[in-house]
Amino acid sequence: RDANLCKVNILLNGETVDPLSFVCHKDVSQEQGRNVCKKLQSVLPRQQFVTVIQAKADAKIIASERIRAYRKDVLTTGGSKSVGGG
């Protein structure tokens, strides 16, 4: 039978990750892409930089999530002194 299918690619920081790509029906591709992005966001560890996770189908970005970067851990004492490499 003919079906309206599309390939959904998963991109990490703009680069396609082929093992995470899948084929699904075009009507549910956005929902499936969003689910994969959210799952990856909860599983992947945070880094020193922002990581962007995107789902792409038919040359369009259909879902996007971000993993925030770590920030400097600065402990402040009284006045203008700072401890921790601020």
VENCORQUI-V762413 format. One record per pair of residues at least 6 apart in sequence whose C-alpha atoms are under 8 Angstrom apart, sorted by the first residue. I is the first residue (numbers start at 0). J is the second residue. D is the distance in Angstrom with one decimal. If there is no record, write none. Layout:
# VENCORQUI-V762413
i=I j=J d=D
i=I j=J d=D
This chain:
# VENCORQUI-V762413
i=2 j=24 d=7.5
i=3 j=24 d=5.9
i=3 j=25 d=5.9
i=4 j=22 d=6.8
i=4 j=23 d=5.6
i=4 j=24 d=4.4
i=4 j=25 d=5.3
i=5 j=22 d=5.7
i=5 j=23 d=5.8
i=5 j=24 d=6.2
i=5 j=25 d=5.7
i=5 j=28 d=7.6
i=5 j=56 d=6.7
i=5 j=57 d=7.0
i=6 j=20 d=7.1
i=6 j=21 d=5.8
i=6 j=22 d=4.4
i=6 j=23 d=6.6
i=6 j=56 d=6.0
i=6 j=57 d=7.4
i=7 j=20 d=5.6
i=7 j=21 d=5.4
i=7 j=22 d=6.0
i=7 j=23 d=7.4
i=7 j=28 d=7.1
i=7 j=32 d=7.1
i=7 j=54 d=6.5
i=7 j=55 d=5.5
i=7 j=56 d=4.7
i=7 j=57 d=7.8
i=8 j=15 d=6.6
i=8 j=16 d=7.3
i=8 j=17 d=7.1
i=8 j=19 d=7.0
i=8 j=20 d=4.5
i=8 j=21 d=6.8
i=8 j=54 d=5.7
i=8 j=55 d=5.1
i=8 j=56 d=6.4
i=9 j=15 d=5.9
i=9 j=16 d=5.8
i=9 j=17 d=7.5
i=9 j=19 d=6.0
i=9 j=20 d=5.8
i=9 j=32 d=7.9
i=9 j=36 d=8.0
i=9 j=52 d=7.2
i=9 j=53 d=5.7
i=9 j=54 d=4.6
i=9 j=55 d=6.3
i=10 j=16 d=5.8
i=10 j=51 d=7.9
i=10 j=52 d=5.8
i=10 j=53 d=5.0
i=10 j=54 d=6.2
i=10 j=55 d=7.4
i=11 j=50 d=6.9
i=11 j=51 d=5.7
i=11 j=52 d=4.8
i=11 j=53 d=6.6
i=12 j=50 d=5.9
i=12 j=51 d=5.0
i=12 j=52 d=6.5
i=13 j=51 d=7.6
i=13 j=53 d=7.8
i=28 j=56 d=7.6
i=29 j=61 d=5.6
i=29 j=62 d=6.6
i=32 j=54 d=5.3
i=32 j=55 d=7.8
i=32 j=61 d=7.0
i=32 j=62 d=6.1
i=33 j=54 d=7.2
i=33 j=61 d=7.7
i=33 j=62 d=5.2
i=33 j=63 d=7.2
i=36 j=52 d=6.1
i=36 j=53 d=6.6
i=36 j=54 d=7.0
i=36 j=62 d=7.2
i=36 j=63 d=6.7
i=36 j=64 d=6.1
i=37 j=64 d=6.8
i=39 j=52 d=7.8
i=40 j=52 d=7.5
i=40 j=64 d=6.9
i=40 j=65 d=7.0
i=40 j=66 d=6.1
i=45 j=66 d=6.3
i=45 j=67 d=6.6
i=45 j=68 d=6.1
i=45 j=69 d=6.8
i=46 j=67 d=7.8
i=46 j=68 d=5.6
i=46 j=69 d=6.3
i=47 j=68 d=5.1
i=47 j=69 d=5.3
i=47 j=70 d=7.7
i=48 j=67 d=7.3
i=48 j=68 d=4.6
i=48 j=69 d=7.1
i=49 j=65 d=6.9
i=49 j=66 d=5.8
i=49 j=67 d=5.1
i=49 j=68 d=4.7
i=50 j=65 d=5.7
i=50 j=66 d=5.0
i=50 j=67 d=6.8
i=50 j=68 d=7.6
i=51 j=63 d=7.2
i=51 j=64 d=6.0
i=51 j=65 d=4.6
i=51 j=66 d=6.4
i=52 j=63 d=5.7
i=52 j=64 d=5.2
i=52 j=65 d=6.0
i=52 j=66 d=7.9
i=53 j=60 d=6.7
i=53 j=61 d=7.6
i=53 j=62 d=5.6
i=53 j=63 d=4.3
i=53 j=64 d=6.4
i=54 j=60 d=5.8
i=54 j=61 d=5.7
i=54 j=62 d=5.1
i=54 j=63 d=6.4
i=55 j=61 d=5.6
i=55 j=62 d=7.2
i=71 j=85 d=7.4
i=72 j=83 d=6.8
i=73 j=81 d=7.2
i=73 j=82 d=6.3
i=73 j=83 d=4.9
i=73 j=84 d=6.7
i=73 j=85 d=5.6
i=74 j=81 d=6.3
i=74 j=82 d=5.3
i=74 j=83 d=5.8
i=75 j=81 d=4.5
i=75 j=82 d=5.7
i=75 j=83 d=8.0
i=76 j=82 d=7.0
